Amino acid sequence: MLETRPEISNMRIVNSHFEIERSLPKSFELKVECRATTKIPKNIEEKRAILTIEFSIITVKTEDIKISLETDIIFTFDNVPDNYDKIIEEECMPMAQTKIFNTVDDILVCMGYEKLNLAQQI
């Protein structure tokens, strides 16, 4: 069994919505929901896959933060995976979540807010 070594080659934000109260409380609880689908190539020799992820991040009990993001993340592999589902779930999804959470933080900073630092909580 050859190592696949997945790597993110590209990320495209397909859809985004950020709705944040101007004055946020000092502390709040967040709820994160995620739905993902994988598109694998028809040509089995292609060493890539597209992971489409829909994220929502909202505050619990209030409407202070509502963030939704849909992304297409393209992964490339050193070798064609024997089991795409296993590689996507165990290796690609954590990498994708980290990338998306860091991107959300970058967008929040550009908007004048502090980072949520969700990537450090994975």
C-alpha positions in Angstrom: 0.0 0.0 0.0 1.6 3.3 -1.2 1.3 6.4 0.9 -1.1 9.0 -0.6 0.1 12.1 1.3 -2.9 14.4 0.6 -2.2 18.1 0.1 -4.5 21.1 -0.4 -3.7 22.4 -3.9 -6.5 25.0 -4.0 -9.5 26.3 -2.1 -12.4 28.3 -3.6 -15.0 30.0 -1.5 -18.2 29.4 -3.5 -20.6 31.2 -1.1 -20.2 33.1 2.1 -22.4 35.1 4.5 -21.1 36.9 7.7 -23.7 38.5 10.0 -22.1 39.7 13.2 -23.4 42.1 15.9 -21.4 45.3 16.2 -20.8 44.8 19.9 -20.2 41.2 20.8 -20.3 39.9 24.4 -17.0 39.0 26.0 -17.9 35.3 26.0 -20.3 33.3 23.9 -20.8 29.7 23.0 -20.5 28.7 19.3 -22.2 25.8 17.4 -20.4 24.6 14.3 -22.2 22.4 11.7 -20.6 20.8 8.7 -21.8 18.9 5.7 -19.3 17.6 3.2 -19.4 15.8 -0.1 -16.5 14.4 -2.2 -16.1 14.3 -5.9 -13.5 11.8 -7.1 -12.2 11.7 -10.7 -13.7 9.4 -13.3 -10.2 8.7 -14.6 -8.7 6.5 -11.8 -5.2 7.7 -12.7 -5.9 11.3 -11.6 -4.4 11.8 -8.2 -6.9 14.4 -6.9 -10.3 14.9 -5.3 -12.6 17.8 -4.6 -14.1 18.1 -1.1 -17.1 20.4 -1.0 -17.8 21.6 2.5 -20.7 23.7 3.8 -20.0 25.2 7.2 -22.2 27.2 9.5 -21.0 28.8 12.7 -23.6 30.4 15.0 -23.8 31.6 18.6 -26.0 29.4 20.9 -29.0 31.1 22.4 -28.4 34.4 20.6 -28.1 35.7 17.1 -24.8 37.6 17.7 -22.8 35.6 15.1 -24.1 33.8 12.0 -21.5 32.7 9.5 -22.0 30.3 6.6 -19.4 29.3 4.1 -19.4 26.9 1.2 -16.0 25.9 -0.2 -14.5 23.6 -2.8 -11.1 22.3 -1.6 -9.0 20.5 -4.2 -6.7 17.8 -2.8 -3.8 16.2 -4.7 -2.2 12.9 -3.7 1.2 11.4 -4.3 -0.5 8.2 -5.2 -4.1 7.2 -6.1 -5.8 6.3 -2.8 -7.0 2.7 -2.4 -9.9 4.0 -0.3 -10.9 7.6 -1.0 -13.6 7.6 1.8 -11.0 6.7 4.5 -8.4 9.2 3.3 -11.0 12.0 3.0 -12.4 11.3 6.5 -9.2 10.7 8.3 -6.7 13.0 6.6 -8.3 15.5 4.3 -11.3 16.6 6.4 -9.1 17.7 9.3 -6.8 19.6 7.0 -9.8 21.2 5.2 -11.4 22.3 8.6 -8.2 23.9 9.7 -7.8 25.7 6.4 -11.5 26.9 6.5 -11.3 28.0 10.1 -8.1 30.0 9.5 -9.8 31.6 6.5 -12.8 32.6 8.6 -10.4 34.1 11.1 -8.6 36.1 8.3 -12.0 37.4 7.0 -13.1 38.4 10.6 -9.8 40.3 11.1 -10.4 42.1 7.8 -13.9 43.0 9.0 -12.5 44.5 12.2 -13.3 41.6 14.6 -11.1 39.3 16.6 -10.3 35.8 15.5 -12.5 32.9 16.8 -9.5 30.6 16.8 -11.6 27.5 16.0 -8.6 25.8 14.2 -6.8 25.5 17.5 -9.8 23.6 18.9 -9.8 20.8 16.4 
